[in-house]
Amino acid sequence: MLEQLEKIDKRYQELCELLMDPNVTQDPAKYKEIAKERSGLDKTIEKYHEYKKVLTTLQEDESVLKNDSDEELRELAELELEELTPKKIDLEEELKVLLLPKDPQDKKNVIVEVRAGTGGDEAGLFAGDLYRMYSRFAERIGWKIEVLSSNPQGVGGFKEIIFMMNGENVYGVMKYESGVHRVQRVPKTETNGRIHTSAASVVVLPEAEEVEISIEPNELKIDVYRSSGPGGQSVNTTDSAVRITHIPTGMVVTCQDEKSQHKNRAKALKVLKARLLEKKQREEQEKLTESRRSMISSGDRSAKVRTYNFPQSRLTDHRIGLTLYRLDEVLDGDIQEVIDKLRLADQAELLKKAG
């Protein structure tokens, strides 16, 4: 580990020198690239330097106990050893996590697809609850949300809603949300007070960059038609809705939220590219004998990941056995604690595989 950290420290010093090089400072793109690489190492270097100081102090204290006869100095050395030994262990654990291979997708923006599952109208209302939860979460941490496509249902909620989340390290945070989310509550239409169970699926896709997914024009079949809202009424009188079919895979994406055909086409293409990238990555992972991702973060899309129980105000994440009794706050976007615990479990699993 120390050898690896020394190499990182050396690279960090090189990057610091490059940022002062006139050839780099005059090239904004190059400067940004180097500054980004350096900032990605800041925390590791900070912890490594702290760890080196602790190691040096421990060695000095051990030397005092071994060679010095001064009772007062020996007592101070013993106290310091007692205090710094657990700190050394903690820093080693932190550094092991920081040295884990980074998922290059983590820094990307994401496209989130929320679809109503079993449960009829109640499932659609729950899909709307999940969309609002993620919207509120994004507000709390300063991310932006843009709806790419939606299929509202007449009673409120959505049969499907697809939206983009823009910000810092979005996929690294949101990837834990993929899977089936289940709700248990008494629907407003239920006269006997019976608890119903319904579900919605969440799929989180990293945004595809142009270099990752290339689509030839002849691979696309593009149809345009008139947008229609809930109940079938016309939203506008022009053919602005767009349906794109990717011929090689048969994937179909529709978008009708914008009044502009051009905007709908651009949004639909964005969703299509994200889905194609995810398909490509999934196929690559299946070729490996052991997936580089743990099941906590990538899991089976059809797996039940979380239950929202309204009568008990309870949220349970089934992957890590986490239960919280503050459902109102969670649905208002306070999901950071859940994500932090999932990330820690994910890191622990990766450390176990690395060890």
N, C-alpha and C positions, 0 to 999 in steps of 0.2 A: 504493500500500500504506500509506504514512504517513497519508494522509487517512482511510483506513478504520480504522486503528489509533487515530487521534485521536478518531473517533466512538465507538469501543468504550471508550476511556479515559474519555470524557465520561459515557457510560452507566454505567460502573463507579462513578464518583464519585456519580452520582445514586442508584444502588442503595445505596451506603454511607450516604448521608444518609437515605434512606428507612428503613433498618434502625434508625435512631435516632429516627425519628418516633413519638411516643406512639400515634398512630392505628394505626400498623402493628404496634407491639409488643403492642398489646392485641388484635390479631386474629391468632391462631395460624396460620390457614390462609394469610393474606396474607403473614405474616412468613416462613413456610416457603417460599412460592413465590418471594419476592424473594431470600431467602438462597440458594436453589437456583440462581437465575439468576446471582447474583454469584459463587458458587463455581465455576460453569461458565466464568467469565471469568478466574479467578485466575491460571492458568498463562500465558494470553495477555498479561495486564497485567504480570506479573512479567518476562516475556521482553521486552516492549516497553520497559519502564523501563530494563532492562539495555542494550537496543539503543540507547536515547537517550543513555545515559551514554557508551557507546563512541563514538557519533557525535560527541558534544561533545568528548571527549578527542582524537579524530582531527583535528577541526577546529582545536583549540588547538595540536596538534603541527605541523600544516601551516603554521599562522600563525608559529610559532617558526622553522621552517626558512626561511620566506619573508622574515621581518622582523628576526629577532634575530641579532646577530653573536657572541653568547657561545658559544664552541665547546663548552663542557661541556653547556649547555642543548640545543644542536643535536644533540649526540650522544645525549642522553637521549631527545629527541623522535624521532630516527630509530629507536632501539631500540623505543620504544613503538609507533611506526607499524608496524614489522615484526611486533610481537607481536599488535596489535589488528586489523590488516587481515583476517587469516584468521578471527578471531573474529567480525568484523562480517559476513562472508560466511556463516558457520555460523548466526549468529542470524537472518539474513535467510531462510535456508532453513527454519529451525524455525518462524519466524513465518508463512511461506507455508503450511506444513502446518497450523498452528493456525487459519489463516483459511479453510481449506477448508470448504465447506458441511457442516454436521453432519447425519448421518442421524438424524432424530428417533426412529427405531426402536432405535438403539444402546443406549439406557438401559433398554430393556425386559427383563423376564424372558423365557425362551424355553421352547418345547415342542420336544423332540428326539424324532424318530421313527427308530429303527434297525431295519432289516428285512434278514433273510437273503436273499441273492440266489442266484446260480448256485453250485452246489457241494454241495448236499444238506446232510447233518448237519454237515459241516465248516463250511459257511457260517453255520449257526445258532450253532456254537461261537464263530466269529469275531464274530458280532453280540454275543454275550455278552462277548467280550474288549473290544469297543469300548465297551459300556455300562460295564464296570468301569474302563476308561481314563478315561472322562468323569467317573465317580463319584470316582475318586482325584484327578483334576484339580480338581474342585469342592471336595473336602476341603482340598487344598493352599491354595486361595485364599479359603476361608471362605464358599463358596456352599452352598445347601441343595438337595438333590435329593428329588423326590417322584415315585414311579412312578405313572403314571396308568392304564396298561394294559399287560398283558404276555401273550405267548403262548409259554410255555416249550416246549421240545421234550424228548422222553424221554431223550436222551443227554446233556443239559446244554445250556446256551445257550438262544437264543430264535429262534423264527420271526419274532417282532416284539416290540419293547419300546418303549413311549412314556413319556417322563418329562419332568418340569418341572424347570428350573434357576432358582433364585431368588438374586439377589444384585445387585451393582453392575455396571452396564454389560455385562450378560450377552450380549445380542444382538451388541453391538459386538465382542465377543471370539469368540463361538461361530459367527457367520455364515460364517466361513471353512471350517467343517467340512462343509457341505452337499456332497453328491456321492457317487460310488461309491468305496468303499474296497476295495482288493484285497489278499488275503493269499496268500503262497506259503510252504507248509511241508509237511512229511511228516505226514499224519494218523496218529494212534495205531493206527488199524485197518489201515494200509498195511504189508504184510509185506515188500514188495520195496524199501522205502525210497525210493519215487518221490515227487517233489515235486508236490503238487496245488495248483492255483490256484482259489480261490473268492472270493466277493465279498459285501459287504453295502452297502446304501445308507443314507445318513444325510441326514435332512431337518431343518433347523433353522428353526423358525417363531417370530416374535416374538409374545408373548402379546397377544391382542386385548383392548382396553378396551371397555367398554359403549358409549361414544359412537362408536366406530369401526364396530362391527358390531351391527346390530339385527336380531334374528330374531323374526318373528311366530310365536306358538304354532301357527297353522294351517299353517305351513311345515314343521312337524316331524311325523314318524311315529315314535312311540316304542314299541318292543316290549320286553317283559321275558321272561326265560327263566332256567332253572337254570344256575348256573355249573358248568363242568366243567374239570378239570385235565388234565395229560398222560395219555394212555391212555384218556380218556373218563370217568374215575371222577368221581362227584359231589363237588363241593367243599362244598356245603351243600344243604339240603333245601327252600329257599325260592327263589322267582323273583327273585333279586337282580341277575342280569346284565342289562345294558341295551344295546339296539341303537337308535341314533338315526339316522334317515334324513332328510336335508335335501331335501325334495321338489323345490324349484326347480333344484338342481344335481345331485341324485342322489348326493351324498356320504353315505357310511355310516361311522359311528363306533361301535365296541363297547367296552364296559368291564365286566369281571367280577371285578376284583381285590379289591374290597371286599365284605364280607358285607351291607352296607347298600345297598339299591336306590337310596336317595336320594343316597348318596355316589358311587355308580357313575354316576348320571345327571349329577351336577354335573361330574365329571371328563370324561365324554364330551362334554358341552356345551363345556367349556373347549377341548378338542382341536378340536371342530368350528369354533368361532369363530376359532381360530388359523389353521385351514386356509382358511376363507372370507376372512380378512383377507389371507393370502398370495396367494390367487387374485385378489382385488381389486387388490392392489398390482402383481402380475405383469401384469394386463390394462392397468393405467394406464401401466406402463413400456413395454409393447409399442406404445402409442399415440405415444410420443415417438420422434423421429427418431434420437436417441442416448440410450441409457439413462444415467441419472445415476449408476448404479453400475457399477463395472468388473466384468469377468468373473471377476476373482480372488475377489471376495466373493460374487457372486450366481450366477455360472456356471450351466451347464446341469446340472440334477439328474442327468441320465444320464451326465455326463462322469466319466471316471476321474480322481479327484483325487490319490489317494495309494496307494502300494504298501508293504506290510509284508512284508519278505522274512526269514523266520526263519533259514534256513541261513547267511546272511551277516550276520545281526543288523542289517539295513539298513531304514531308512525313506526313501522317496523321495516328495517332493511334486512332482507333474508340472507344476503350474501355474507354479512358479518355479524348477524344476530344483534344488531343495534335497535333499541326501542327508545323512543322519546314520547313524552306525554305533553306535547304542546303543538298540536296539529294546526291550530289557527295561525300561529306564528310561522310555521313551516310553509303553509299555503300562501302566506303573505310574502314569501320570498326568502325567509330565514333558513336557508339550507346549507350554509357554510359548514356548520358542525358535522353534518352528515357527509359532505364531500371530503372534509379533512380526515374523518375517520376511515373512509373508503380509501383515500390516498395512502394513509399509514398502513392499512392492511395490504394494499397493493405492493408497497415498498417492502414490507416484511416478507411477502411471498417471493418477490424478486431477489431479495437478499438470501433467502433460503435456497433458491435455485443457484445463485452465484456461488454460495458457500459449498 
